Amino acid sequence: MILAWIIVGSFYVLASLGAKGHLPNRLGIFLTSIIAISLAMHVCIRFLAPNASQILLPIATLLNGVGYVEIARWNPPYAGYQALWFLVSAVGLVATLILVRRVRDLDRYRYLTLLTAIGLLLMPLVPHIGENLNGARLWVAVGPISFQPVEIAKILLVFFFASYFAANRELLSTPTQRIGRYQIVPPKVLLPILFAWGFSMAILGAENDIGFALLLFALFISMLWVTTGLKTYVVFGMGLFAGGMYVAARYFSQVHSRLEIWFNPWTACFNHTGSCQLAYGWYSLAAGGMTGTGLGLGQAGHTVSYLTSDMILAAVGEELGFLGIILIVCLFAAFVGEGFHIAQRATSDYVRLAATGLTALMGFQAFFIMAGVLRVLPFTGITLPFVAYGGSSLVANYLIVALLLRISDENSLDRRGGEIVAVKFKKP
């Protein structure tokens, strides 16, 4: 944590010196705030989950801090909001640790979590509260507060998938019904989970958002494969994905335009048939080179639209260079590696799958947006976890951290209890 504070504080000072030629006016307030909030989270974790992983929170703090520096650099009003959301996220993390004493207890509420997730996904389609921004209807406005319900819905879907897969693992893994010369898994076992996934995809299609649709699809297929180990599901999923992309490209204008921009962002930009976002983002990355222009010395904010949200990786790449992007990738790799380590140590199928799903959710989201900026995949416009501006995303990310910490603490307690029982009943 101390290392994270030093790095973030140094970046904040360098960005102000590079852009304005003097130290930040509110340096003391900034350092005090980030240290106080993250230290308070650390202390609460030590009391509420004393045996939890010590890696996840420092990684989240460093990613959050690097993103905040770029947000403050290019959009100071948004930096104030992001700081407020950081405080809200810290409260959410502590509240989650207080309310969720044992993650395995959530297995009792399988269909309640599904219904809640579907309700949250449907909220943006409700007249007068749902909002359409940039072609996607993902926002809900209640008075002065607006948020994306899908950020919480995706976490609830992880727990539903984990519960259903854990309860039906044997049936999903063992083909028992014969069709001709082939044996297949009983369709009645697949119907509920396919309905849940398909209904979620349909809602996100109606909301014209491909980013979260792709995220939930990858989550569903990966958890199914981890549960069963059958490559057939992966092949079947790829076929569904190919068919879905073909239909989406033909009948959804947003998907079609994003594919056009992916194939040739320069033509789409200069012919005024699409966005210049990706094209200018690549120019910014090229300007950064290996070591970057230096914090506070980049020019991306003058040309790249939505720089602090969709394209914040371009801002990092320009001012910190290729090495800065490698830093971000390594931090996410460390987070995912620790998350899978926590999943491996779980003592029940449900908890193991829940930890795997939460970790995969974070990893896929980071991969999809970074791959989109670098044109490895079509640009989806979802936020880079912890780094990009966005209150709903930041709160959801810290809730994932809290749940993984609770699972990590449970693992240590369960293993310690098992060792005690083994010693107690050991033969003399």
VENLIN-V874818 format. One record per run of one state. SS is the DSSP state (2 for helix, 1 for strand, 0 for the rest). FROM is the first residue (numbers start at 0). TO is the last residue. If there is no record, write none. Layout:
# VENLIN-V874818
ss=SS from=FROM to=TO
ss=SS from=FROM to=TO
This chain:
# VENLIN-V874818
ss=0 from=0 to=0
ss=2 from=1 to=19
ss=0 from=20 to=25
ss=2 from=26 to=47
ss=0 from=48 to=54
ss=2 from=55 to=73
ss=0 from=74 to=74
ss=2 from=75 to=98
ss=0 from=99 to=101
ss=2 from=102 to=122
ss=0 from=123 to=128
ss=1 from=129 to=132
ss=0 from=133 to=134
ss=1 from=135 to=141
ss=0 from=142 to=143
ss=1 from=144 to=146
ss=0 from=147 to=148
ss=2 from=149 to=166
ss=0 from=167 to=167
ss=2 from=168 to=172
ss=0 from=173 to=175
ss=1 from=176 to=178
ss=0 from=179 to=180
ss=1 from=181 to=183
ss=0 from=184 to=185
ss=2 from=186 to=205
ss=0 from=206 to=209
ss=2 from=210 to=227
ss=0 from=228 to=229
ss=2 from=230 to=250
ss=0 from=251 to=251
ss=2 from=252 to=262
ss=0 from=263 to=263
ss=2 from=264 to=269
ss=0 from=270 to=275
ss=2 from=276 to=287
ss=0 from=288 to=298
ss=2 from=299 to=301
ss=0 from=302 to=310
ss=2 from=311 to=343
ss=0 from=344 to=347
ss=2 from=348 to=372
ss=0 from=373 to=389
ss=2 from=390 to=423
ss=0 from=424 to=427
